[in-house]
Amino acid sequence: MAAEYYKLDKLAELTKQQPQTGHWSQVVTDTKYEKGLSINFGISREVVGSKRIAMGRTIIPPHTCNERHVHLYAEASMYIIRGTMVLLLGPEARKILCPPGTFVFAPEGVIHGVANASRTEEVELVFAYGGVPSKEAAGIVFVDDSENVYPPPGWDVID
């Protein structure tokens, strides 16, 4: 399908919402959504009126592992900016090291957790949920690990 072209004066008829900008430092940090992590939602329905995407920045403090979870209604993506994130994937919590520059994709319904094995450095990442405007719409469900060993032994050993 070929791209369509419009004159500038007609383009406004197609635009329903104006773009917005913001800085992560202006967004309230959420430390309760995923225990242990500092999460800033910079793009969401609540912050900018988004309809189909939620995006933000997460800091994983040194030697921290969040609870495993699933997003029932959203694809989740991450891009590691600083530090090496440990991705704990699937029911067996398979360990995958994600150094800076790594893109991570978690389809709907995939069990995952994130961790930082370093005892001194933070992990910084940018994330996005596709198809939903907020963390509430993503349908997060946490795994009850009360009868399991989680995080698994060796999660904090970097090979």
N, C-alpha and C positions, 0 to 999 in steps of 0.2 A: 504494500500500500504506500503510495507516495505521500510525502508530507504536504500539509495544507499551509498556505500563506494567507495572512490577513494584513490589511492596512492597520497602522497603529490606532487610528480612531475607531476601528471596528473591534479591535482586540479586547477592549474593556467589556464588551458584551459577553465574552466567553469567560471572563475572570469573575469568580464568585467570592474570593477571599484574598485579601492582601497578604503578602509575605511579611514575616516578622523576624526580628533578631533578638537575641538576648545573650547574656553571659552566664556561665555556670555558677558563678559566685552570687548571682541574683536569685537563684532557685534554692528553695529550702531543701536541706539535706535530709533524706529519709534513712534512718538507721533501724527501723522496725520492720520494713517490708521483707528484707532478707537479712536475718540476724547476723551481726558482725560486719556487714558491709556498709559503706557510706554511698548512697545512691542519690544522684541528682537527675530528676526528670526535667529536661529542658524543653522538650517537645512533647506535648500531650494535649488532650482535650482541655484539661484544667488550666494549663499554662498559656497555650496559644490558640486554642480552639481547633486543634487537629481533628480530622475525621477518620484517618486510616493509618496513622503511624504514631508510635511513641518512641522517643529517643532520649538518651541521656549519657551520663558519665558515672562510672563506678570506681571507687577506691577500695581495694582489698588490703586491709592492714597486714603487717607482717604476721606470719604464722597463724593465719585465719582460714577457716573452711566454712562455707555457708551450708545450709541444709539442702539436701537434694530435693529437686522439684520438677514439675512438668508444667508447661504452658499449654492448656487444653485448646485455646482458640487463637494462638499466635505463633508465628515463626519467630525465633529469636536469633539475633546475630550479634557478634561482638568483634571488636578490633582492638588488639592489645597494643597500647601505646608505650607503656613503661613497665619493666619487671617481667618475670616469667609466671604466667598464670598456669595453674594445674587444673585441667578440665577432668572431671570425674564423670564418665559417660556410661549410661545404661544401668540395668539392674545390678550388674557386677561392679559398678564404679571403676571401670577401666581408666587408668591414669594416662593422660595425654599432656605432654608439656607444650605450652604455647608461649614462645618467646615474643618479644616486641615485633610487630609487623605481621602477626598471625591473624587471619580471619577465621571466625568460628561460626558455624551455622547449626542451629538446633531446630529441626522441624517440630511441628505441633506434636505433643504427646511424648517427646523423647525425654527420658529421665536424665537430668544433668545437675551437677554441682560445680562450683568454682572455688579455687583455693589459692593461697599464696604460701609456698613452702619456705620462703626466705624469712629469716629471723630478724632482719634489719631493714629491708626495703619494701615499699608499697608496690602493689600492682595497680596500674591505671588503665582503664579500658573505656571505650565508647560502645554503647549497645543500642540496638533498635528492635522493636517489636513490629512486625509487619501485619497489616490488615486490621489493627485495633488502635484506638486512640488513647488508651490508658492501661496502667498496670491492672486495674480492676477488670477491664474487658479482656485481658489476656487469659484470665481464668487459671491463675496459678494454684497448683495443688502440691503441697509438700508431702514428701515420703515419710511415713512413720517408721523411723529407724530405732525405735525403743527396744526391739529384739534383734537388731543387727549391729554389726561392728561398722560404724561409720563415723568419721571417715576411715577408710580401710588402712590397715597397717602399711607403713611405708609411703603414705600420701605426701609426706613432707621430706622425702629423700629425693634429691635431684641427682640423677645418674650422670 
